[in-house]
């Protein structure tokens, strides 16, 4: 293993599912090591411009808005009041 003089050692505690995913990426030949996969992930996140992040967040917001269920703050308050009235009658 080559030692990079510019590298620092970091110890991470990762969930088991993340380790399984990293190992799968290595097994599939996507990356040579777990470390290479993590470095690529950080580089990709870091390279994202604020505009790109904003665009992705906007797309998610629009997608969630596409699933309009007819609920409004007023209808949620009414439903909560109905639930409380029902529960108070049960006890």
C-alpha positions, 0 to 999 in steps of 0.5 A: 500500500502506497503512503500518501504524505498529504493524506491524514488518517481518519477513523470512521464508525459506519453503519453495517449497511454502508459497509456492505454497500462499499464492499459491493461497489468494490466487488463490482469493480466500480472502485479499487477500495472502500477508501476510493469509493468514499473519496469519490463520494466526497469529491462528488458532493463537494463539486456540487455547486450551490445552484445544483443543490438548489435545483435538486431541492427544487425538483424534490419540492415540485415532486412532493407538491405533485402529490397534492392530497387536498390537505391545507393547514386549515383542514389539518387543524379541523381534523385535529379538532375532530380527533380531540373531540372524538377522544374526549368522548371516549374517556 
